């Protein structure tokens, strides 16, 4: 068989996302920043001429088939075990082989040839590694979170040994690892003995067209908050994200009547944890100050960021901190723990503050500094937004394209 280089054609890339669908409900148990990342990057790469097929498992309410995301980017749902949108991730491990087989069947049926596999999270990395070997192409991986880092924090349930072993195997078998921060790059190198030259840092991004200030104040009217300051939390409801720590901080402010806290995120699988938070709030005397808004679509989130006086990110661990970027793009200041890359993104005193020592008292002190300020002006809102203009998804995709081209510099076709 003779191969001829087709330099004018970009390769087709297989994105693997076994456990989480890019169109899932954000803020649910297993759907968060990774889903946003996959969707946004795929669309941007498609706009640059790459062909991207995202493979995920069939789940309710998506029953399979091909869903176009943009010209050149498609989302493909295939059979792979449990079909509930939210499930225990480890329960999908026995279905990896089925998932691999379904992807291979799809490729043969559609007569598609892939020039690269880009896997997201360790389960996908196991599947993607086998696919890359079978197809004889490069394998690029982004873990998004790491079991060894989470276990070292000792917050929430420990990650199983199966995940640790799986991550180590993927680290050493793949050709390229993408991390969002230098901190994560160092963690993978140190904790997984990964060769530093195999790891590239490509920051995460934000949709600057969607996330922008909304100054009509309609959401504040709907929430009937009057002149109270809104402290906003956005994210999954789980101990690692620190919502209980935020409530500890707010309990120290219960003598003040000028604030309320709006909590966005959590689905039915989060009911138990939400119940714990409500009980904690009642015991602390702040039960009436909290509003649990549940899941909010990406399209509606800018209204929440714009209405809020500040976003609190009390996380013990973030691989990057996407919600902080979204808030800043809307001109909303952020008070956050020193996680992800937020220390390099937030400008202290201007666009927010970093809590160096993550305790309720220190978090409360930073929050007080911001709610004591007058409501931000249009000029201040614009200045905060300007600090994150460099994080557009087009810039992220441009950097990823360099990594992709280094693994498959040209598309080849048989003639």
C-alpha positions, 0 to 999 in steps of 0.5 A: 500500500502506498501512502501519499501526504495530503498536506492540505487536509487536517487529521480527524481526531477522536476525543474520548469522554467515557463517563461525562457527556459534553452536553450533560447538565453542568453542576451535576455530579459528574459534569463540570469544567471538563465537559465545557472544555471538551465542547469548546475545544472541539468546536474551535478546532473544527473552525480551524479545519480539524475534524473532531468526533467526540465519543461518549457513552449513551445515556438518558436523555441522549439515546445515541446517534450523531449530534452535530456541534459545529462544522467538522465537530460531532458528538457520538453516543455509544453503548457502554454500560449504565445509561443513567446520566449520573453514575459512579465513575468506577462502575464504568471500568468493566465496560471499557472494552465494550466502549472500545469495540463500539468505537471501532465498529463506528469507525469501520461503518463510517469508513473513518480514519483517525490521526490522533486520539485525545482522551479526557480523564483516566477511564477514557485514557485506558480506552483511548490508549488501546484505540491508539495502539490498534489504529497506530496513531498518537495518544494525547491525554488530559486527566483534568483531576488526579487521584494522587492529588485528591488522596493527599488532600484527604477531603471526601472519599479516597480515590480507589487503587484501581484509578491510581494504577490506571492513571499511572499506566496511561501516563507512561503509555501515552505520547503526550500529556496536557495539563492546564497549569504548571502546578499540575505538570509538577504533580504528574511529574512528581507523583506519577514519575512522568517524564517532564518532556512528555507534559505540555501546559495549555491553559483553559479558557472562557467563552468571551461572547457568552460570558459578558456583563449583563447590566439590566439587573433583572435577576436581582429583581427576580430574586427579591434580594433588595439591596443585599449583597449577593455572595455566589457559589457555582459548582458541584455540591461535594466536599472537595469543592468546599461549600461547607467551608463557605458556610463556616465563613458565612456563619461568622457574618450572621450578625450582618443583615446585608448579604445573602448567598446563592448556591448554583449546582447540584442535581438529584445525586447531590440531595444528601450533600445539599441536605447536610449543607442546609442542616449546617446552615440552620445550626449556624443561624444562616438558614434563611440567608441561603438560596439553593438554585439547583442546576443553571444552564450555561446560557443563564449563568452570565446573569448570575455572575453579573448579579452577584457582588462576588463569586466564592471558590472555596475549593480544596482542589481545582485542576484550573478553576473555570467558574472563576474565569467565567465570573471574571469575564462577566466583571464579577470579582472572585474570592478563591482558595489558592487552587488551579491557576487562580493565583496567576489569574486574579489581581488582588484587590482589583478582580478579587483575592486569594485566600492563602490559608483556607479556613472559615475565618480567613475566607470570611475576612476576604468576603467582608473586604468585598461586601464592604465596598460600594457596588461596582461601577460599570468601569470597574466591571469592564476592568475586571473583564479585561483581565481575562481577555487572553483566555478566549477558547480560540487561543486555547485551541491554537496552542492545542493545535501545535501539540496535535500537529507535533504528534500527527504533523500531516494527514496521510491517506492511502491511494 
